[in-house]
Amino acid sequence: MRYTPAGLPAIDLKLEHESTLQEAGKARQVKTALKAVAFGAIAERLATQSMGSLWRFQGFLATPGNGKHPVLHIQDFQQD
């Protein structure tokens, strides 16, 4: 957990996804990792969760001004 210059709680995360799905009639293994960030009460709730747990996140993707890769801004989450 960190705090913004305005004193708002913030947490930076790396989310990882792995699954198998069907594409063109064949099984395909899918893996990805995505940077994420949460602020305020959501950041405080996330800071108390166990690493490696399964979760479902809601939010929006944005590319930081100095970055090339999108970051998921978490607005809500629930255990999957």
C-alpha positions, 0 to 999 in steps of 0.5 A, spaced: 500 500 500 502 506 498 499 513 499 498 519 493 500 526 494 493 527 496 493 522 502 489 517 498 490 510 499 493 506 493 495 499 491 499 497 485 497 490 483 499 484 477 493 480 475 495 473 472 490 469 468 490 462 466 485 458 462 483 453 457 478 455 451 475 452 445 477 456 438 476 454 431 474 447 434 481 446 438 483 447 445 487 453 446 491 455 453 491 462 454 495 466 459 496 473 461 498 478 466 496 485 467 498 491 471 492 494 475 491 499 480 486 501 485 485 507 490 481 509 496 476 504 500 478 499 494 485 499 495 484 498 503 480 492 501 485 489 496 491 490 501 487 485 506 486 479 501 491 473 500 496 473 494 494 467 489 486 468 491 481 467 485 478 474 484 473 477 479 475 484 477 471 490 474 474 497 472 476 500 466 483 500 462 487 506 461 494 507 458 498 512 463 501 518 460 508 515 460 507 508 458 505 503 453 501 498 456 494 499 459 493 498 466 486 496 469 483 501 474 479 496 479 473 499 481 470 493 484 472 486 486 469 479 489 472 473 490 470 468 484 
